[in-house]
Structure formats: C-alpha cells, structure tokens
Amino acid sequence: MVDDNRRGDDERGPGAAYQMFVVMEDLLDKLKLLDYEEEVLAKHNMKALSRHYFASSAYMPSNPGEQFFMFTIIASWLINAAGRPFEQPQEYDDPNATVSNILSQLRAFGGLVDFPPSKLKAGSGEHVCYVLDRLAEEALKERVFSWKRPNYPTEEMEEESVMEDDAELTLSKVEDEMTVDDYEEENVMDLEALKSRTNQSETRLSSKPDNILESNMDAAEWNLEVERVLPQLKVTIRTDHKDWRIHVDQMHQHKDGIKSSLKEAKGYLDKLQEEIGKTLEKVGSREKYINNQLEHLIQDYRSAQSKLSEARECYQQGSGGVTERTRVLAEITEELEKVKQEMEEKGSSMSDGAPVVKIKQSLTKLKQEIVQMDIRIGVVEHTLLQAKLKEKSNMTRDMHATNIPESAIGAY
C-alpha cells in the first residue's frame, strides 16, 4: 500500500507530497477571512489551528480522533456558511455516516470525489485539506468575496542603510564608476543644489556683457583652492533600493555568508554524523548481545506459545463435543418429561372411579328411558288398533249399505 502511494506521488511529481502544506496554508487564510475564530473556535472553546494542522507527515505529531472531530466541525460549519442546511455532527456519531454526508454535500457543490471515504477518517492528509479548501471556496462565494491584487507598501530605508548604499561619483567618472561615500552629509553636495547653482551661474553669465574674461589668479593658489574644495565637488546619487545591482550585491553577500556558515556547519555536521554512526554501532552491537543472551528464552516462549495454541485447539474441540452432548441431553430430558406426564395422566385415569359411577348412572337413566319408550309404544299400538277397528267397522257398514234390495228401495 505504501509502495502504491509512493508510486502515485512519483507519477505526479516530486513536489506532490508537499502540495497539501500549501493547500493547508491557503485554507487557514480562507478560514480567517470567514472569521472562524469567533464562529467556531470561541463557540466550541477550541484552540486556534496551526499552519499545517490537517497536513499529515511522519515528522509532525498527530491525534486522529481530535483532528477528525475538528474536521467534521469545520466542514459542517462551512457547508452551513455555503447556504446548505447541515446538522452539526456529534463526537460519538458514526464516522462512516458523517463522512458520507460531507462527501454528498461536496458532490452537490460540484466537487470531484475520486478517493475512498476512508481517507477522511484519519482526520489529516491531502484529501482532508482538499475537502475543507473546496468547502471554504463555496462559503466565500456565498458571501460574495473576491480576491484583489495586493497593495505593497513603499519601504523607506533608514538613514544608516542609505548612507551605506550611497554611491559617490566624481564629476569626471559619473558614468563609469560607483563607490561608497564615506564622507558626512555636511561635506556632500546634492545634485539638486548643483543644478540650482549651475542655473544661477548661467543666469549671471547671461546677464554679463560678452567680453573676454582674463584671470589674474595665481596658478599655485588656484591649485591649492582646487585641492581644498575637491571633496565638496564630489556628487552622490542615491540609488533606488529596488535596483537589480543592489540585489546582485546582496545575493553575493548572502552567498559568501552561506559559504562561510556552511564551512562551520559542515564540520559540526560531520562530527555529529560520526557520533551518530558510533552510537548506531553501539546500539547494533548491544542489540545483538541482548538477542544472543535472550535466545533460549525466546525459544522457550515460542514453544510455550505453540503448546498454548494446541491446548486452545483441544479445548475448542472438547467444548464443541460438550455443547453437542448438552443439546442431546436436553432433547432426551424433554422427551422424558413428556412420557412422565402421559404416564401420570393414564395412572390417574385408571385409579379414579368416577367414570364407573357415571357409566352406572347412565345405564340406570337409559333403562328408565327404555321403560318410558315401551309405555309410549304400547299406547301408540293401542291407539292404532282402535283406529284400525273403527275403520273396519266403517267399511263393513258401507258394504251392508250397498247390498240393500231395490224392492225395498222402491217401497220407500
């Protein structure tokens, strides 16, 4: 996994591993523009972020839990500042759900998410810096903030530095040489004053008549006067501190300083390297000695570990057999309870005389009902017999009535 990350960094370039430090510094500036000190830090009673708080490095201390909580708090605040409602996550919420919600909001803003969500659970790294920086940009857009060109203040150099950087020019070598002026200001003539004097002299000469002037000054006295006023005839030009020549001189000075410092530091570093090498050799020899001394203890420990693993396997096998037998015993016990219950029910039914008494009562009642039925049957048979006899007598009478002679009928 580490090799894959290194290979990816090599493909992007040697400076890709340090890009997150630049992004983190930009992010901190954007958070300050959004006034995160008052809206986030003061509200949650938190400390201010350092320049590289969310940048991960092997040489920087890290606290994944604290950094992830800070990441979720700032991300939720930036999402709300960007105009989207987002509930602030709590410390004990599910980190996977929190990260997925933040990434969904980032996708809604149009951000590119081409990395797994697990990269954000560490609380630091280039992906964390990218997500916060992207959300900060959306928050600045929501507040209609635009970047302007910086206004650099004009730097005024002190008099001492100006005196050191002034270049003196003689009237005969103004365009050829530049040297350092070691004279005081009272002995130096400025160009403006020289120009004004020149203009005054020109006006005076123009006012005089055009006659040939002859000098009556002695040559020796003239030379003495020239030597006396020569220092005052030197002119200085105050060069601009932004001139490239000054920068080149400064670069050479810094280069010489670096070389001299490097010579001294190289000796100390070489000495430190030798001491570290000796210390590493001592540590290596001590480690070998300790390993040789503890070799038999390590072997005993390994054998004890193997025995412990075997004992655990035997225990697991035995516990599995016990569990199976316990289950079978429970089933047999349940069946036994059912059989006992059935036997108790049958025994109670066999020893109880109530059913016999009920049977006798039923037989007695049945006999009484049979007697009643016999009486009813006899009454019905008697009634049927009477009906038959009556019908028979009626039939006989009808027969006799049909057999009367006609003479008897005519007499009537």
C-alpha positions as CSV (number, residue, x, y, z in Angstrom):
1,M,0.0,0.0,0.0
2,V,2.8,2.4,0.8
3,D,4.6,1.4,-2.4
4,D,1.4,2.3,-4.3
5,N,1.2,5.7,-2.7
6,R,4.9,6.4,-3.4
7,R,4.4,5.3,-7.0
8,G,1.4,7.7,-7.3
9,D,3.5,10.5,-5.9
10,D,6.3,9.8,-8.3
11,E,3.9,9.9,-11.2
12,R,2.5,13.3,-10.1
13,G,5.9,14.8,-9.4
14,P,8.4,15.1,-6.6
15,G,6.6,18.0,-5.1
16,A,3.2,16.4,-4.9
17,A,3.8,15.2,-1.3
18,Y,4.2,18.8,-0.1
19,Q,1.3,20.3,-2.0
20,M,-1.0,19.7,0.9
21,F,1.1,22.1,3.1
22,V,0.5,24.8,0.5
23,V,-3.3,24.0,0.4
24,M,-3.4,24.0,4.2
25,E,-1.9,27.5,4.4
26,D,-4.4,28.8,1.8
27,L,-7.2,27.1,3.8
28,L,-6.1,28.8,7.0
29,D,-6.2,32.2,5.3
30,K,-9.7,31.5,3.9
31,L,-10.9,30.4,7.4
32,K,-9.6,33.6,8.8
33,L,-11.5,35.6,6.1
34,L,-14.6,33.7,7.1
35,D,-14.0,34.7,10.8
36,Y,-13.8,31.1,12.1
37,E,-12.2,32.2,15.3
38,E,-15.4,33.8,16.5
39,E,-17.9,31.4,14.9
40,V,-16.2,28.1,15.5
41,L,-13.3,28.3,18.0
42,A,-14.9,30.6,20.5
43,K,-18.2,28.7,20.3
44,H,-16.7,25.3,20.9
45,N,-13.9,26.5,23.2
46,M,-11.1,25.2,20.9
47,K,-7.6,26.3,20.2
48,A,-6.6,28.1,17.0
49,L,-5.3,25.9,14.2
50,S,-1.7,25.8,13.3
51,R,-0.4,26.4,9.8
52,H,-0.1,22.7,9.0
53,Y,-2.8,21.2,11.4
54,F,-4.5,19.0,8.8
55,A,-1.3,18.1,6.9
56,S,0.0,14.6,7.7
57,S,3.7,14.0,7.9
58,A,5.9,11.5,9.7
59,Y,7.8,14.4,11.4
60,M,4.6,16.0,12.8
61,P,2.6,14.9,15.9
62,S,-0.9,13.7,15.1
63,N,-4.1,13.0,17.0
64,P,-6.5,11.3,14.6
65,G,-9.5,11.5,17.0
66,E,-9.1,15.2,17.7
67,Q,-8.3,16.0,14.1
68,F,-11.3,14.1,12.7
69,F,-13.7,15.8,15.2
70,M,-12.2,19.2,14.3
71,F,-12.6,18.3,10.6
72,T,-16.3,17.4,11.0
73,I,-17.0,20.6,13.0
74,I,-15.3,22.9,10.4
75,A,-16.8,21.0,7.5
76,S,-20.4,21.3,8.9
77,W,-19.8,25.0,9.6
78,L,-18.5,25.6,6.1
79,I,-21.5,23.8,4.5
80,N,-23.9,25.9,6.5
81,A,-22.0,29.0,5.6
82,A,-22.2,28.0,1.9
83,G,-26.0,28.1,2.1
84,R,-26.9,24.5,2.7
85,P,-28.5,23.2,5.9
86,F,-26.3,20.6,7.6
87,E,-26.6,19.2,11.1
88,Q,-23.5,19.5,13.2
89,P,-22.1,16.0,13.9
90,Q,-21.5,14.9,17.5
91,E,-18.5,13.3,19.0
92,Y,-20.0,9.8,19.2
93,D,-21.7,9.7,15.8
94,D,-20.9,7.0,13.3
95,P,-17.8,8.3,11.4
96,N,-18.8,6.5,8.2
97,A,-22.2,8.2,8.1
98,T,-20.7,11.6,8.9
99,V,-18.0,11.3,6.1
100,S,-20.6,10.1,3.5
101,N,-22.9,13.1,4.4
102,I,-20.0,15.5,4.0
103,L,-18.9,14.0,0.6
104,S,-22.5,14.1,-0.6
105,Q,-22.7,17.8,0.1
106,L,-19.3,18.3,-1.7
107,R,-20.7,16.4,-4.8
108,A,-23.7,18.7,-4.6
109,F,-21.4,21.7,-4.9
110,G,-19.8,20.2,-7.9
111,G,-16.6,19.0,-6.2
112,L,-14.7,16.0,-7.6
113,V,-14.5,13.0,-5.2
114,D,-12.2,10.4,-6.7
115,F,-10.9,8.9,-3.4
116,P,-12.4,6.4,-0.9
117,P,-14.2,7.9,2.1
118,S,-11.9,6.0,4.4
119,K,-9.1,8.6,3.6
120,L,-11.0,11.2,5.6
121,K,-11.4,9.1,8.8
122,A,-7.7,9.7,9.6
123,G,-8.5,13.4,10.2
124,S,-5.4,14.6,8.2
125,G,-3.9,14.3,4.8
126,E,-4.2,15.9,1.3
127,H,-7.8,14.7,0.9
128,V,-8.9,16.4,4.1
129,C,-7.2,19.6,3.1
130,Y,-8.8,19.4,-0.4
131,V,-12.4,18.9,1.0
132,L,-12.1,21.8,3.5
133,D,-10.5,24.1,0.9
134,R,-13.3,23.3,-1.6
135,L,-16.0,24.0,1.0
136,A,-14.2,27.2,2.1
137,E,-14.3,28.4,-1.5
138,E,-18.0,27.7,-1.7
139,A,-18.5,29.7,1.6
140,L,-16.6,32.6,0.2
141,K,-18.7,32.5,-3.0
142,E,-21.8,32.6,-0.8
143,R,-20.6,35.7,0.9
144,V,-19.7,37.3,-2.4
145,F,-16.0,37.6,-1.6
146,S,-13.5,38.2,-4.4
147,W,-9.7,38.3,-4.3
148,K,-8.0,41.6,-5.1
149,R,-4.5,42.4,-6.1
150,P,-2.2,43.1,-3.1
151,N,-1.1,46.6,-2.4
152,Y,2.6,46.5,-1.4
153,P,3.6,49.4,1.0
154,T,6.5,51.5,0.0
155,E,9.5,50.7,2.1
156,E,11.6,53.6,3.4
157,M,15.2,52.8,4.2
158,E,16.8,54.2,7.3
159,E,19.5,56.8,7.1
160,E,22.2,54.5,8.1
161,S,21.4,51.9,5.4
162,V,21.1,54.7,2.9
163,M,24.5,56.0,3.8
164,E,26.0,52.6,3.4
165,D,24.3,52.1,0.0
166,D,25.0,55.5,-1.4
167,A,27.4,55.6,-4.3
168,E,29.7,58.5,-4.8
169,L,30.5,59.8,-8.2
170,T,33.1,62.3,-9.2
171,L,32.3,64.7,-11.9
172,S,34.8,63.1,-14.2
173,K,33.6,59.5,-13.7
174,V,29.8,59.8,-13.3
175,E,29.0,57.2,-16.0
176,D,32.0,54.9,-15.3
177,E,32.3,54.1,-11.5
178,M,30.2,53.8,-8.4
179,T,31.9,53.9,-5.0
180,V,30.8,54.1,-1.4
181,D,30.6,57.6,0.1
182,D,32.5,57.7,3.5
183,Y,32.0,61.5,4.0
184,E,29.5,63.2,6.2
185,E,26.4,64.9,4.8
186,E,27.7,68.3,5.6
187,N,30.7,67.7,3.2
188,V,28.5,66.4,0.4
189,M,26.8,68.4,-2.3
190,D,23.5,67.2,-3.6
191,L,22.7,67.2,-7.4
192,E,19.7,69.4,-7.0
193,A,21.8,72.1,-5.3
194,L,24.4,71.7,-8.0
195,K,21.8,72.1,-10.7
196,S,20.3,75.2,-9.0
197,R,23.8,76.7,-8.7
198,T,24.6,75.9,-12.3
199,N,21.4,77.6,-13.4
200,Q,22.2,80.7,-11.2
201,S,25.7,80.9,-12.7
202,E,24.2,80.6,-16.2
203,T,21.8,83.4,-15.5
204,R,24.6,85.5,-14.1
205,L,26.8,84.8,-17.2
206,S,23.9,85.7,-19.5
207,S,23.5,89.0,-17.7
208,K,27.2,90.0,-18.2
209,P,28.4,91.5,-21.4
210,D,30.1,89.3,-23.9
211,N,33.7,90.4,-23.2
212,I,36.8,88.3,-22.9
213,L,37.5,87.4,-19.3
214,E,41.0,87.2,-18.1
215,S,42.0,85.7,-14.8
216,N,44.5,87.4,-12.6
217,M,44.6,84.4,-10.1
218,D,48.0,82.8,-9.3
219,A,48.2,79.2,-10.6
220,A,49.6,77.9,-7.3
221,E,46.9,79.5,-5.3
222,W,44.3,78.1,-7.8
223,N,45.7,74.6,-7.3
224,L,45.6,74.9,-3.6
225,E,42.0,76.1,-3.7
226,V,41.1,73.2,-6.0
227,E,42.6,70.7,-3.6
228,R,40.7,72.4,-0.7
229,V,37.3,72.3,-2.4
230,L,37.8,69.0,-4.2
231,P,35.9,66.9,-1.5
232,Q,33.0,69.2,-1.9
233,L,32.9,68.8,-5.6
234,K,32.1,65.0,-5.2
235,V,28.4,64.2,-6.0
236,T,26.4,61.3,-4.6
237,I,23.5,59.7,-6.4
238,R,21.1,57.9,-4.0
239,T,20.2,54.7,-5.8
240,D,16.9,53.0,-5.6
241,H,16.8,50.1,-3.2
242,K,14.9,48.1,-5.8
243,D,17.7,48.3,-8.3
244,W,18.9,45.0,-9.6
245,R,22.6,45.9,-8.9
246,I,21.8,46.1,-5.2
247,H,20.0,42.8,-5.3
248,V,23.0,41.2,-7.1
249,D,25.3,42.6,-4.4
250,Q,23.1,41.3,-1.7
251,M,22.9,37.9,-3.4
252,H,26.7,37.8,-3.5
253,Q,26.9,38.8,0.2
254,H,24.4,36.1,1.2
255,K,26.2,33.6,-0.9
256,D,29.5,34.4,0.8
257,G,27.7,34.2,4.2
258,I,26.2,30.9,3.3
259,K,29.6,29.5,2.2
260,S,31.2,30.6,5.5
261,S,28.4,29.3,7.5
262,L,28.4,26.1,5.6
263,K,32.1,25.5,6.3
264,E,31.5,25.9,10.0
265,A,28.2,23.9,10.0
266,K,29.7,21.1,7.8
267,G,32.4,20.5,10.4
268,Y,29.7,20.2,13.2
269,L,27.5,18.0,11.0
270,D,30.4,15.7,10.1
271,K,31.2,15.4,13.8
272,L,27.6,14.8,14.6
273,Q,27.4,12.2,11.8
274,E,30.4,10.4,13.3
275,E,28.9,10.4,16.7
276,I,25.6,9.1,15.4
277,G,27.3,6.4,13.5
278,K,29.2,5.3,16.6
279,T,26.0,5.4,18.6
280,L,24.2,3.3,16.0
281,E,27.1,0.8,16.0
282,K,26.9,0.6,19.8
283,V,23.2,0.1,19.6
284,G,23.5,-2.6,17.0
285,S,26.2,-4.5,19.0
286,R,24.1,-4.2,22.1
287,E,21.1,-5.4,20.3
288,K,23.0,-8.4,19.0
289,Y,24.3,-9.2,22.5
290,I,20.8,-9.0,24.0
291,N,19.4,-11.2,21.3
292,N,22.2,-13.8,21.9
293,Q,21.5,-13.7,25.7
294,L,17.8,-14.0,25.3
295,E,17.8,-16.6,22.5
296,H,16.9,-19.5,24.8
297,L,14.2,-17.5,26.5
298,I,12.7,-16.7,23.1
299,Q,12.8,-20.3,22.1
300,D,11.1,-21.3,25.4
301,Y,8.5,-18.6,24.7
302,R,7.9,-19.8,21.2
303,S,7.5,-23.4,22.4
304,A,5.1,-22.2,25.2
305,Q,3.1,-20.3,22.5
306,S,2.8,-23.4,20.4
307,K,1.7,-25.5,23.3
308,L,-0.8,-22.9,24.3
309,S,-2.2,-22.9,20.7
310,E,-2.5,-26.7,20.8
311,A,-4.2,-26.6,24.1
312,R,-6.7,-24.0,22.8
313,E,-7.5,-26.1,19.8
314,C,-8.1,-29.2,22.1
315,Y,-10.3,-27.0,24.3
316,Q,-12.3,-25.8,21.3
317,Q,-12.8,-29.3,20.1
318,G,-13.8,-30.5,23.6
319,S,-16.1,-27.6,24.1
320,G,-17.8,-28.4,20.8
321,G,-18.4,-32.0,21.8
322,V,-19.7,-30.9,25.2
323,T,-22.1,-28.5,23.5
324,E,-23.5,-31.2,21.2
325,R,-23.9,-33.7,24.1
326,T,-25.6,-31.0,26.2
327,R,-28.1,-30.4,23.3
328,V,-28.8,-34.1,23.0
329,L,-29.3,-34.4,26.8
330,A,-31.8,-31.5,26.7
331,E,-33.8,-33.2,24.0
332,I,-33.9,-36.6,25.9
333,T,-34.9,-34.8,29.1
334,E,-37.7,-33.1,27.3
335,E,-39.0,-36.4,25.9
336,L,-38.7,-38.0,29.3
337,E,-40.8,-35.2,30.8
338,K,-43.5,-35.8,28.1
339,V,-43.5,-39.6,28.8
340,K,-43.8,-39.0,32.6
341,Q,-46.7,-36.6,32.1
342,E,-48.6,-39.2,29.9
343,M,-48.0,-42.0,32.5
344,E,-49.3,-39.7,35.3
345,E,-52.4,-39.0,33.2
346,K,-53.1,-42.7,32.5
347,G,-52.5,-43.7,36.1
348,S,-54.8,-41.1,37.4
349,S,-57.5,-42.2,35.0
350,M,-57.1,-45.9,36.0
351,S,-57.3,-45.3,39.7
352,D,-60.2,-42.9,39.6
353,G,-63.8,-44.5,40.0
354,A,-65.8,-41.5,38.8
355,P,-66.1,-42.9,35.2
356,V,-67.6,-46.1,36.5
357,V,-70.2,-44.2,38.6
358,K,-71.0,-42.1,35.6
359,I,-71.5,-45.3,33.5
360,K,-73.9,-46.8,36.1
361,Q,-75.9,-43.6,36.3
362,S,-76.1,-43.6,32.5
363,L,-77.3,-47.2,32.4
364,T,-80.0,-46.5,35.0
365,K,-81.1,-43.5,33.1
366,L,-81.1,-45.5,29.9
367,K,-83.3,-48.2,31.5
368,Q,-85.8,-45.6,32.7
369,E,-85.9,-44.1,29.2
370,I,-86.4,-47.6,27.7
371,V,-89.4,-48.2,30.1
372,Q,-90.9,-44.9,29.1
373,M,-90.4,-45.7,25.5
374,D,-92.1,-49.1,25.9
375,I,-95.1,-47.5,27.5
376,R,-95.3,-45.0,24.8
377,I,-95.0,-47.8,22.2
378,G,-97.9,-49.6,23.9
379,V,-100.1,-46.6,23.9
380,V,-99.4,-46.0,20.3
381,E,-100.1,-49.6,19.4
382,H,-103.5,-49.4,21.3
383,T,-104.4,-46.2,19.5
384,L,-103.5,-47.8,16.2
385,L,-105.5,-50.9,16.9
386,Q,-108.6,-48.8,17.8
387,A,-108.2,-46.8,14.6
388,K,-108.0,-50.0,12.5
389,L,-111.1,-51.5,14.2
390,K,-113.1,-48.3,13.7
391,E,-112.0,-48.2,10.1
392,K,-113.0,-51.9,9.7
393,S,-116.5,-51.3,11.2
394,N,-117.0,-48.3,8.9
395,M,-116.1,-50.4,5.9
396,T,-118.5,-53.2,7.0
397,R,-121.3,-50.8,7.4
398,D,-120.6,-49.3,4.0
399,M,-120.7,-52.8,2.5
400,H,-124.1,-53.5,4.1
401,A,-125.5,-50.3,2.8
402,T,-124.6,-51.2,-0.7
403,N,-126.3,-54.6,-0.6
404,I,-130.0,-53.3,0.2
405,P,-132.6,-54.8,-2.3
406,E,-134.2,-52.5,-4.9
407,S,-137.8,-53.5,-4.0
408,A,-137.2,-52.2,-0.6
409,I,-135.9,-49.0,-2.1
410,G,-139.0,-48.7,-4.3
411,A,-141.4,-49.1,-1.4
412,Y,-139.8,-46.2,0.2
